[in-house]
Amino acid sequence: MALIVNSSKPYPRSSRLLRALVSSTPRAELFSALFLLGCANGLAARVGQSITEHDGWLVAVLATFKISIIIFGACFAGVSLFFRERLAAFGRTEDTVRTSDFAVAAFFVMLVLLPISPLSWLAVTMLSLYILLFTNTQEAGRRGATILLATTVPMLWSPLAFDFFAKIVLEREASVIGWLLSTHQSGNMVEFADHSANLVILPGCSSLANVSLAFLCWVTLSQFVAHKRRARDVLWCLLICASVVAINVTRVALMGLNISFYNAIHNAIGDTIANAIVFSLTVGISVLGLRREVFSRA
């Protein structure tokens, strides 16, 4: 008597569930959820710190939690493009999640759940690069990934670079301010114009942070309106960055005239006015450079 043995073994229940989950989950839905989690967790630490420093929600909200509106706008624009991609990809089998996507997602969640805020932005960087380099994500999703990758520049990479090059950057800015005031400069210290004291250029006074925000503003707007890259874009970016540096250097130079100017400018009101001017110029020049796409959507 011969026995017939079926060599095809059924998949375990857990394996079947995983395969069903992979085949039914839209890729854009997974990516949008991950980016939303990463951005929220990355911003949460600064929000909590701002509330503690300002002794309450109201003042912290008015100060936008010491986070530029450009950052909030970039996070919103990037994630919203993935939600748009999710709607466009609905029902298309070629846009379902791959097994490799789940592996990347697991590593992403592991980084985000660690109690170190910069790791959330590292996770956003890695996921953005993965999408841009190794997936066939549609146009809206790729533009969203580009925006979120640019968001990590002021939130992670610019401060990290500043830690290494702070001495050089601050000394260069101090030399420019010393030249404007026609006073002696030593390291990151500049003598007041009336020779009454020395002005110390600290990291919070540097133009580098605002330059990275200017870059982010251009990337966010250009990607959100589906701007096609042109050679002249470099000139617009340089113009925005130069304007931001000029405003910051002028502000610090005015503080260096004498102690009265310093006290009048170096306070919460002065910071708010300077930030408003920087924001207006950054957005204004970006819109001017992207006027065809921006106003065609109006």
FENRA-V955067 format. One record per run of one state. SS is the DSSP state (2 for helix, 1 for strand, 0 for the rest). FROM is the first residue (numbers start at 1). TO is the last residue. If there is no record, write none. Layout:
SS;FROM;TO
SS;FROM;TO
//
This chain:
0;1;12
2;13;24
0;25;25
1;26;26
2;27;54
0;55;56
2;57;62
0;63;63
2;64;66
0;67;68
2;69;88
0;89;92
2;93;95
1;96;96
0;97;98
2;99;113
0;114;116
2;117;134
0;135;138
2;139;181
0;182;184
1;185;186
0;187;188
1;189;191
0;192;197
1;198;200
0;201;202
2;203;205
0;206;207
2;208;224
0;225;232
2;233;255
0;256;258
2;259;265
0;266;267
2;268;289
0;290;290
2;291;296
0;297;298
//
